[in-house]
């Protein structure tokens, strides 16, 4: 159901098949995906629809069985590790760090793509860390140990670390999962501010469709490893999509703004 929309893409995937050694069939089968430059694109869909797998392929953390992913017109496989990390930041679902490290120390690790192994911290590094801490709103936590933070605080700190990379493209895999509503909004507002003030292109996997509609410029709706539809939220979100992809009978209204009102779960049969 994907429609033709003219965009300039920061990330482009074509003829993509992605799987794992444990799967006989591809987990993702994608003819084409555009992540428009300077916009926020949200990947949405039910559990197991392939959202996180697709994001791993876009970030070169998972090699496709077929097809190509291009960053600014260049195959991501042509970048070496540090070069890619200077252009593209990726925050996965699995993040772990020594509990005794401080927030500022963790955020500083985001500068690794810009330094040689023996290089000392520069003024540019320090300024980038300060900007990242400020953007993520964690200045009051800078001297705290990461292990002592709440889940929501940790997520903001991890985002600050990725921001310290100062990349033009940012991929986030379910950054609001397991967070309370306050911290969900803090994370999404941080992402929106980064996009609006710094012009960063964002692709983010979100579970909450209503939040995706509110914060994203484009939606990628996935179903069973394939793209069901792609485009602006006002065009993608329909009652048919909610039934086909999410298995929900819901009303969609568009005035004064796009709203989704679930009624009931549809039968799995």
N, C-alpha and C positions, 0 to 999 in steps of 0.2 A: 504493500500500500504506500510505499515511500513515494513522495512527490518530488518533482524537479524544482529545486530552489537554487538560484545562483548565489554562491558564497565563495569567499576566499578562505581556504581551509589551512589551518596550522598543522593539523593532523589529517591524514587521509588513508583509509584502508580500502583495498580493492581485492576482490576475488579471494577472500580470506577464509581459510579453514583452520580452526584451532582445536587441539585436543590434548589429552594427557596419555602417558604410557598405559594407564589403567583403563582407558576407554577405547572401545572398538570403533565407535563412530565419533566424528567431530563434535565437540561441545558447542562450538560456534561455527556457523556457516553464513558468511556475510558477503554479499555481492559488492556493497560499497557503503562506507561510512565517512561522513565529513564532520570534523570538529571545527566550526568556523572560528577564524582568527578574531581575538578580542572579545569573545562572547563566552557565556557560561552554558555548557551543554550537560544535561542530566541524563544518565542512563537509568531507566526505570523498567520494572517488570517483576514478576513473582520470583520467589526463591527457586534457584536452579535454572533460570532462564539464560544464563551465560554472561551476565553483566560483568562480574569480577574477572572472568576468564578473558573477555574482550579487552578489559582495561589492562590486564597483564600483557596481552599481545601488543597493545598500543604503546606500552612503556618498554618493550623489548625484554620483559621478564619471562616471557613465554614465546618460544619460537613457533611461528605458524607452520602447519603441515603444507599449506599452499597459500599463495598470495603474498601481498606486500603491504607494509605500513610505511608511510612516508611522513617525515617531519620536515616542514618547510621545503617540500619537494625532493627530499633526499631520503633514501631507504634507511630506516633506523639501524639496520644491521651493519651499515657502513661506518657508524660512529663507534669510537672506542668508549670505554666506560665513563671516564671523566668528561670527555667531550659531550656525551649525551647528557650527563648530569648537569652540565652548565646550561643546557638548552631546555631540559625537561625534568620537572620534579615529580616524584611519585610517592604517595603515602598509601601504603597497603593496610589491610586489616590487622596484620600481625606485626606489632611493634613491641620491642622489648629492649630494655636498657638496664645497666646496673642501678639498683635503687639508691645507691649513695651518691650518684652524680647529681650536680645541681642543674637547675633549669638553664642557667646561662651557659654552662658547659655543654649541655645537650644541644642547645640551639647553635652553639659555635661549631658543632660537628657538621652543620649544613654548609660550611665553607670549604669542605674538603675538596670539591671539584676545582677550586680556584687556587689551590696551593700544591707545591711539590712536597715530597715526603719530609724534607728537611727544612722547608721554608718556615720562617717565623710569622706570627700573626701580624698583619699589616693594619694600618689605619683604615683602609678600605674594608677589611674583614670586620673590624670592630664596629664601623658604621653600619655595615650590612646586618650584623647581629642586633644592633640597637633598633634598626628599622623593623626587623622581623618581630622582635619582642613587642614593639609598640603596636604594630599592625595586628598582632594576635591578642593584644590586650593582656599580656602576662607580666608586665613590669613589676607588679607587686609580688610575683612569685620567683623572681630571678635568683634569689639566694636559697630558695627552698630545695630540698632534695626531692628528686622526681618520685622516689618510692613513697613519699609521704603525701602525695597529691591525690585528689579524687579522680575518678575516671574522666569527668568532664574537663578538669584542669589539665590532666595529662594529654588529652586529645588536642587542646589548644597549644600546648607546648610542642607536641610533635608537628603540628601545623607550622608553628614558628620556625622549627628547625628546617622544614622544607622551604619556607619562605626565605630563609637565609641563603639558600642556593641562588636566589635572584634569577630564576628561570622565567622565560616568556610563556611557558606552557606548564600547567599544573594538573596532575591527575590525582584524584582523591577517591579511595575505595571505601564507601560507607562511613564517612567521617562522623556521622551523627548516631550511629547504631549504639544502643545501650546507654545513651545519654539522656538526662532529664530534659524537659522542654526548654528550660532556661539555657542550658549549655548547647542544645541543638541550635537554638536561634543565635547564640554567640558565635558558633562555628560558621553558620551560613552567612551571618552578617559580616564576619571577617572575610569570607570568600568573596562576597559581593563588593566589599570595600576594596579589596585587592584588585578585583577586576576593574572597578570604576576609576580608581585612583592611579593604578599602575599599568592598566591595560593588559593584564595577564589573561591569557586564554585558559579556561578551566573546563575539564571534563570530570564529572563527579557522579559516582553511583549513589543513588538515594532510594530508600525503601518507601518513604512517605511521598506519595504522589502529589498531595496538596502542597507540601513544601517545595517539591520540584517545580510545580506550576508557578509558585510565587517567586522563586529565586532564579530560575533558569530562563535563558533566552531561547533555547532549543531543547527538545526532548528526543531521546532515542528510546522508543518503546520496544522491548525485547520479549520474545515468546519462544520458548523451546529452542534456544540457540540462534534464532533468526531475528532480523529486524522487522517488526510488524509495521512500524511507521516511524517517520522522522520529520521534524519540522518545528515551527513555533508552537508553544503549548496550546494556544487558542485554536489551532488547526488540528493538532494531534489528538487532544483529549476529547473523546466523544463517548456517548453511551455504548456504542458498539465496541469500542476499544476496551472499555471497562468490563464488558461482558466477555469478550473474546480472550483478552490477555489476563485479566485479574479475576475472572469468574465472579463478578459482582454485578448485581442489578442496581444501577445508580442513576440519579438525575444529574444532568450537567446544565448549569445556567451560565450565561455569559454577560449578564447585566446586573449590577454595574461592573462586576469583574467576574472572572472565571471561577466558578465554585462547583465542587463535587459533593453530592449528597447521597451516600450509600443507603440502599434500602434493605437488601438481603443478599446472602451468598447464594449463588446459583448452584444447581446440582452438578456434581462431577461427571455425571453420565452424559 
